[in-house]
Amino acid sequence: MASIVFVNRAGRVSGAEVVLLRLIQAARERGDQVRVISPVGVLADRLPEDVAHVEIDELDLGGASGVARVLALGTLARRWIRAAAVIRRNVGAHDVVVVNSLLALPAARFARLRQGVSWLVHDTIDEAKQRAMVKIGRPAIRRAVAVSPPTAAPVQQLGLDVSVSPLGVDIPGVRAQRETSSQPVIGIMGVITPWKGHQVLLQALTHVPEVRCEVAGSAFHADADYLAELQRFSDAELDGRVRFLGHVDPVATVLNWDILVNASTSPEAGPIVALEAMSVGVPVIATDHGGSSWLLRDGAGVLVPVGDAEALGAAITRVLENPSGVAEMVERAYERVCAVHDAQRAFPAMLDALLPDLRRELTR
């Protein structure tokens, strides 16, 4: 039985936190003891009763820019130091520490834990500020595990050994029914923030007048203006064809869509929502970078250039007009999910990838 401490930078729940909750479930099912160090919020509220929670401050820049960003960096540095003190007080010599967030790595380094930490890599490192976080945290990292090969590659380029342990989803056992509709539904799901590419999809839909769109997910406070901008564009340019759904049951919602679009303008490690669509036979169109390129390789989905609204619109039209080709594509995608991304195997395997070397080191 292991004693595992997960460290997370945020109290909210998005893709990385969904994975964290599944890892906690896998650890508890095999009898491991689990604690979580994170800010208060939805994540802490969702923890099982037998999982202890220790509070730290939010470890992010809060969307600041310009002079405000410089000030925010100073605040973040102080928060790293305070978080490091919390980690040091709450981690024993035989605990295994798993850092679930890039922005929590500096705090882990400043905690100066003898055993170091495992880092679960959710971010596809493509910016200087991300590389800086890795360089700060690197002395603490004993093991890095990435959730896809495109996410592993930039970490390897920074000189770290990294293994790959793919994400998983539950396979519901139900499949979307492909029916001809006079007004097909195109869906996009996830946190509403600029890099997720909602604006690219809405622009694309100006070229595809016969479809409706559903936007599932909500915006964090810092992105409230962006959400309002999307709503104004939808009202002005898309004639009421767009519905903003807020929080939803992911699989139940995707089952009602004719196509799932992932239009991210920055590379994602997963994305989990694409796997969820693949698991129920809904075709996926995504931007050709990061984890999306890997998940949809070899014809398991449709890939389009990043930020190209016209190409995205054309891809939507092609998918809607080619039902026989879509049937082959979604079957290929479903087979891939069953073979590689079944949650019942994926998350226990990911936990094993994060822990075994550290377990041997701690029992020497």
Secondary structure, DSSP 8 states (H G I E B T S, - for coil): --EEEEE-S-SS-SHHHHHHHHHHHHHHHTT-EEEEEE-SSHHHHTS-TTSEEEE----S-TT--HHHHHHHHHHHHHHHHHHHHHHHHH--TT-EEEE--GGGHHHHHHTT-TT-EEEEE-B---SHHHHHHHHHHGGGEEEEEESSHHHHHHHHHTT--EEE----B---S--------SS-EEEEES---GGG-HHHHHHHHTT-TT-EEEEEB---GGGHHHHHHHHHHHHHHSTT-EEEEES--HHHHHTT-SEEEE--SS-BS--HHHHHHHHTT--EEEESSHHHHHHTGGGTSEEE-TT-HHHHHHHHHHHHT-HHHHHHHHHHHHHHHHHH-BHHHHHHHHHHHHSHHHHHHHT-
